[in-house]
């Protein structure tokens, strides 16, 4: 039977007319699950946060009050209780509250449980307690410290550190000032550092140094495994520019022929993504952006809601300049996604990311998507390669490069490999010899 109510607000069982357990919080009066001491989940979370953030005076540390407010006002307090219950979380918060660990980026970066510290740092940035910092840059700096510590030879370690600091870190910082770094950009920097260390080990084992290594031996080392050792050329260029070695001629190894997906399979996969309801809308839309617009997952995940423009019945997405139109039914799918984002109440409820992740103010990670698509059997990389070549068969490479945000040299090279010349492409309408005739360029 359904419970009734008496004047005290307690639930009454109609079968036995006895007083049943109250489900009203004794502090706020909210009716729901009581965790302990007759408190609801939100009040319990508030009490525990007040305790762990105590600075020793019986009150939470003043600098951490915005963090307390954000956590206790979360739409799902159960998640906050779960996070606090994880090993090491309360200890880390108490250390910040009491001053054992400084509230700074450097102090949190040096914490041994770096994953837990990284998540807390993101929360502190979201609350305005810490200034913003590029997450990928932060992760690279921490990785670099560990990587350098693993280089046994002291001279090699110093040389690699100089290269990483003055070439890679400087490059990453400059990029981070322009736009948030992508995981792919940091991955390139890591490979350059790794291959610089590998090159120095090979020089030692072969009896050479940077200054004495013959050009032929260096070419042989690079050609033995061109795809893996190609990042070492960044170190060689830097060494030549800093007079650590003579300038060398670095020949570019030919790229292997790209593998593409049969057109019928590609179109069948796209049709499935458009029509099926078995997969979430978010994953379907991301996969279609990769398979139709040749976009890497690292770029798709960085899209913001402001990159979508709706003008009447038309929907545009800013991948390059100008924005690319979204054909039906992608336009309707995008509208549905935006409507869902407007009602989202998770940890990223107010974020501008089009595809928010689970971490505060962070988009979904490309690796998460890649694993998901692998499970679903969607070949993203193969589909991107196929899509770009199909676009180049129907559209001049400069237009494709501009609209999709791809480097013009890349599209021109692929078009040349495919035998696509567009030799009579009309690229401008500048008058020649004082006439109004359009100028025709040969590509």
C-alpha positions in Angstrom: 0.0 0.0 0.0 1.1 3.6 -0.6 2.2 5.4 2.6 0.1 8.2 4.0 1.0 11.3 6.0 0.2 12.5 9.5 0.6 15.9 11.0 4.3 15.3 11.8 5.4 14.7 8.2 6.3 11.1 8.9 5.4 8.3 6.5 2.5 6.1 7.7 2.0 2.6 6.5 -1.7 2.1 5.8 -1.4 -1.7 6.4 -0.2 -1.5 10.0 -1.0 2.2 10.8 2.4 2.3 12.4 5.0 5.1 12.1 7.5 4.2 9.4 11.0 5.7 8.8 11.2 9.4 8.0 12.8 10.3 4.7 13.0 14.0 5.4 16.4 15.6 6.1 16.6 17.0 9.6 18.6 19.9 8.4 17.1 21.1 5.1 13.8 19.2 5.1 14.5 17.6 1.7 12.7 14.3 1.1 15.0 11.7 -0.3 17.7 9.2 0.6 19.2 9.8 4.0 22.9 8.9 4.1 23.6 9.1 7.8 22.6 11.0 11.0 19.2 11.7 9.2 20.9 14.0 6.6 20.3 13.9 2.9 23.2 13.4 0.4 23.7 17.2 -0.1 23.8 18.0 3.6 26.1 15.1 4.2 28.4 16.2 1.4 28.4 19.8 2.9 29.3 18.5 6.3 32.1 16.3 5.0 33.6 19.1 2.9 33.4 21.5 5.8 35.4 19.0 7.8 38.1 18.1 5.3 38.6 21.8 4.3 39.0 22.9 7.9 42.1 25.1 8.2 42.6 24.3 11.9 40.3 27.1 13.2 37.1 25.0 12.9 36.1 26.7 9.7 36.9 26.0 6.0 39.9 27.8 4.6 38.7 31.1 3.1 40.5 30.6 -0.3 38.8 27.2 -0.7 35.2 28.4 -0.1 34.4 28.6 -3.8 35.5 25.0 -4.2 33.2 24.0 -1.3 30.3 25.8 -2.9 30.8 24.3 -6.3 31.0 20.8 -5.0 28.1 21.0 -2.6 25.8 22.6 -5.2 26.5 20.0 -7.8 23.3 18.6 -9.4 24.3 15.1 -8.3 25.7 15.2 -4.7 26.1 11.4 -4.8 29.0 11.9 -7.2 30.7 14.3 -4.8 30.4 11.7 -2.0 31.8 9.0 -4.2 34.8 11.3 -5.1 35.4 12.1 -1.4 35.4 8.4 -0.6 38.2 7.6 -3.0 41.6 6.9 -1.4 43.7 9.9 -0.9 41.1 12.5 -1.8 40.3 13.8 1.7 44.0 13.8 2.6 44.8 15.9 -0.4 42.0 18.4 0.4 43.1 18.6 4.0 46.7 19.2 3.0 45.5 22.2 0.9 43.3 23.5 3.6 46.0 23.4 6.3 48.8 24.7 4.1 50.8 21.5 4.0 50.5 21.7 0.2 50.5 25.2 -1.3 47.5 26.2 -3.5 49.6 26.5 -6.6 50.1 24.8 -9.9 53.7 23.9 -9.1 52.8 22.3 -5.8 50.0 20.2 -7.3 52.2 19.2 -10.2 54.8 17.8 -7.8 52.2 15.7 -5.9 52.9 12.0 -6.2 49.3 11.0 -7.0 49.3 13.3 -10.1 46.1 12.1 -11.6 44.1 12.9 -8.5 46.0 16.2 -8.2 45.3 17.0 -11.8 41.6 16.6 -11.4 41.6 18.8 -8.3 43.6 21.4 -10.1 41.0 21.5 -12.9 38.3 22.1 -10.2 40.4 24.9 -8.6 40.8 26.5 -12.1 37.0 26.2 -12.7 36.3 27.9 -9.4 38.7 30.7 -10.0 41.0 29.7 -7.2 43.9 29.0 -9.6 44.7 30.9 -12.8 44.0 29.0 -16.0 46.8 26.9 -17.5 46.9 24.7 -20.6 46.2 21.2 -19.5 48.2 19.5 -22.3 51.2 21.8 -21.6 51.0 20.8 -17.9 50.9 17.1 -18.8 53.9 17.5 -21.1 56.0 19.2 -18.4 55.2 16.4 -16.0 56.0 13.8 -18.6 59.3 15.5 -19.4 60.4 15.4 -15.8 59.9 11.7 -15.7 61.4 11.1 -19.1 64.6 13.0 -18.3 65.0 11.1 -15.0 65.1 7.9 -17.0 68.1 8.9 -19.1 71.1 7.3 -17.5 73.9 9.2 -19.3 74.3 12.6 -17.6 75.6 14.3 -20.8 72.7 12.9 -22.8 70.2 14.1 -20.2 71.6 17.6 -20.2 71.5 17.8 -24.0 68.0 16.4 -24.3 66.8 18.8 -21.6 68.2 21.7 -23.5 66.5 20.6 -26.6 63.2 20.0 -24.9 63.3 23.3 -23.0 64.4 25.6 -25.8 62.8 24.0 -28.8 59.8 21.9 -27.8 58.6 23.7 -24.6 59.0 27.1 -26.3 57.1 25.9 -29.3 54.3 24.5 -27.1 54.0 27.6 -25.0 53.7 29.7 -28.1 51.0 27.5 -29.5 49.2 27.5 -26.2 49.0 31.3 -26.3 47.2 31.1 -29.6 44.8 28.3 -28.8 44.5 25.3 -26.4 47.0 22.6 -27.3 45.6 19.3 -28.6 46.8 15.9 -27.5 48.2 15.3 -31.0 50.5 18.4 -30.7 51.9 17.2 -27.4 52.3 13.7 -28.8 54.6 15.0 -31.5 56.7 16.8 -29.0 57.0 13.7 -26.9 58.2 11.6 -29.9 60.8 14.3 -30.7 62.2 14.1 -27.2 62.2 10.3 -27.2 63.9 10.0 -30.6 66.5 12.6 -29.6 67.5 10.4 -26.7 67.5 7.3 -29.0 69.7 9.1 -31.5 72.3 10.0 -28.8 72.3 6.3 -27.7 72.9 5.2 -31.2 75.8 7.7 -31.7 77.5 6.3 -28.6 77.1 2.7 -29.7 78.4 3.4 -33.1 81.4 5.3 -31.9 80.3 8.7 -33.3 79.4 12.0 -31.8 77.1 14.8 -33.1 80.1 16.6 -34.6 81.8 13.5 -36.2 78.9 11.4 -37.4 79.2 11.0 -41.2 76.2 12.0 -43.4 76.0 8.5 -44.8 75.7 6.9 -41.4 73.1 9.4 -40.3 71.1 8.8 -43.5 71.2 5.0 -42.9 70.0 5.4 -39.3 67.0 7.5 -40.4 66.2 5.3 -43.4 66.2 2.1 -41.3 62.9 3.0 -39.6 61.8 6.2 -41.3 58.3 6.6 -39.7 59.6 6.0 -36.1 62.8 8.0 -36.4 61.5 10.9 -38.4 60.8 13.0 -35.2 64.6 13.0 -34.6 65.1 15.4 -37.5 63.7 18.2 -35.2 66.6 17.6 -32.8 69.1 17.4 -35.7 67.9 20.8 -37.0 68.1 22.3 -33.6 71.6 20.9 -33.0 72.7 22.4 -36.3 71.2 25.8 -35.6 72.9 25.9 -32.1 76.3 24.9 -33.6 76.4 21.6 -31.6 77.0 19.8 -34.9 77.6 20.7 -38.6 74.4 21.4 -40.5 73.2 18.2 -42.2 71.1 17.5 -45.2 68.0 15.9 -44.0 66.2 14.1 -46.8 62.5 13.4 -46.3 61.6 9.7 -46.5 58.8 8.9 -48.9 55.4 8.4 -47.2 53.7 5.1 -47.7 50.7 5.0 -50.0 47.5 5.7 -48.2 45.0 3.0 -47.7 41.4 4.0 -48.4 38.1 2.3 -47.8 36.0 1.1 -50.7 33.4 3.7 -51.6 30.5 1.4 -51.1 31.6 0.5 -47.6 32.1 4.1 -46.7 28.7 5.1 -47.9 27.0 2.2 -46.1 28.7 3.2 -42.9 27.6 6.8 -43.2 24.0 5.6 -44.0 24.1 3.5 -40.8 25.3 6.4 -38.7 22.5 8.6 -40.1 19.6 6.1 -39.7 20.4 4.0 -36.6 19.1 4.8 -33.1 21.3 2.1 -31.4 24.2 4.5 -30.9 24.2 7.8 -29.0 23.6 11.0 -31.0 26.9 12.5 -29.8 29.0 9.6 -31.1 27.1 9.4 -34.4 27.6 13.1 -35.1 31.3 13.0 -34.2 31.8 10.0 -36.5 30.0 11.7 -39.4 32.2 14.8 -39.0 35.2 12.6 -39.4 33.9 10.5 -42.3 32.4 13.4 -44.3 34.7 16.3 -43.5 38.0 14.4 -42.9 38.4 15.9 -39.4 40.6 14.3 -36.8 39.1 13.5 -33.4 41.5 15.8 -31.7 40.0 18.8 -33.6 36.4 17.7 -33.4 36.6 17.5 -29.6 37.8 21.1 -29.4 34.7 22.4 -31.2 32.7 24.9 -29.2 29.0 25.8 -29.4 30.0 29.1 -30.9 31.5 27.2 -33.9 27.9 26.3 -34.9 25.9 29.0 -36.7 22.2 28.6 -37.5 20.8 31.0 -40.1 17.1 30.2 -40.7 16.9 26.6 -42.0 20.7 26.4 -42.6 23.3 25.2 -40.2 27.0 25.9 -40.6 30.1 24.6 -38.7 33.4 26.4 -38.4 36.1 24.0 -39.4 38.0 26.6 -41.4 37.2 29.7 -43.3 34.5 30.1 -44.5 32.3 27.9 -42.3 31.1 24.6 -43.9 27.4 24.0 -44.5 25.9 20.9 -42.8 23.6 19.0 -45.2 20.4 17.2 -44.0 20.2 15.2 -41.8 23.4 16.5 -40.1 21.8 19.9 -39.6 18.9 18.3 -37.7 21.3 16.1 -35.7 23.3 19.2 -34.7 20.2 21.0 -33.6 19.2 18.1 -31.5 22.6 18.0 -29.9 22.4 21.7 -29.0 19.0 21.3 -27.5 20.4 18.5 -25.3 23.4 20.6 -24.3 21.0 23.4 -23.2 19.4 21.0 -20.7 22.6 19.3 -19.6 23.2 19.5 -15.8 26.5 17.6 -15.4 29.8 18.9 -14.1 30.2 20.8 -17.4 26.7 22.3 -17.4 27.9 25.9 -18.2 30.9 25.0 -20.5 31.1 26.2 -24.1 32.5 22.9 -25.3 30.2 21.2 -27.9 31.2 17.8 -26.7 32.0 18.2 -23.0 33.8 15.5 -21.1 33.6 14.3 -17.5 36.3 16.6 -16.2 35.5 20.2 -15.3 35.8 22.6 -18.2 37.4 19.9 -20.4 36.0 18.4 -23.6 35.7 14.6 -24.2 39.1 13.1 -24.7 40.0 11.9 -28.2 41.3 8.6 -26.8 38.0 7.9 -25.2 36.2 8.4 -28.5 38.8 6.3 -30.4 38.3 3.4 -28.0 34.5 3.8 -28.4 34.7 3.8 -32.2 37.0 0.8 -32.2 34.5 -1.1 -30.1 31.7 -0.2 -32.5 33.8 -1.2 -35.6 34.0 2.4 -37.1 37.4 2.9 -38.8 37.8 6.6 -38.2 41.3 7.1 -39.6 40.6 5.0 -42.7 37.3 6.9 -43.2 39.1 10.3 -42.9 41.6 9.3 -45.5 38.9 8.2 -47.9 36.7 11.3 -47.3 39.6 13.7 -48.0 40.4 12.1 -51.3 36.7 12.1 -52.4 36.5 15.8 -51.5 39.5 16.6 -53.6 38.0 14.8 -56.6 35.1 17.2 -56.6 36.5 20.4 -55.1 39.8 22.2 -55.8 42.4 21.6 -53.1 42.7 25.3 -52.0 39.0 25.4 -51.3 39.1 22.1 -49.4 42.1 23.3 -47.4 40.4 26.6 -46.5 37.0 25.2 -45.6 38.2 22.3 -43.6 41.1 24.0 -41.8 43.8 21.7 -43.5 47.2 23.0 -44.5 47.2 23.8 -48.3 50.4 21.9 -48.8 48.7 18.8 -47.5 45.7 19.0 -49.8 48.0 19.9 -52.8 50.3 17.0 -52.2 47.4 14.5 -51.9 45.7 15.9 -55.0 49.0 15.5 -56.9 49.3 11.9 -55.7 45.8 11.3 -57.0 46.5 12.9 -60.4 44.0 15.7 -59.7 45.4 19.0 -61.2 42.5 21.4 -61.6 44.7 23.2 -64.1 42.0 25.6 -65.2 40.7 26.4 -61.7 39.5 30.0 -61.4 41.3 31.2 -58.2 40.7 35.0 -58.3 39.0 37.7 -60.3 41.8 40.3 -60.3 41.9 42.3 -63.6 44.9 41.8 -65.9 46.2 44.4 -68.3 43.5 46.8 -67.2 40.7 44.6 -68.5 37.9 43.0 -66.5 38.9 39.5 -67.6 39.3 37.0 -64.8 42.8 35.7 -64.1 43.3 32.0 -64.8 46.0 30.1 -62.8 47.5 26.8 -63.6 48.1 24.7 -60.6 
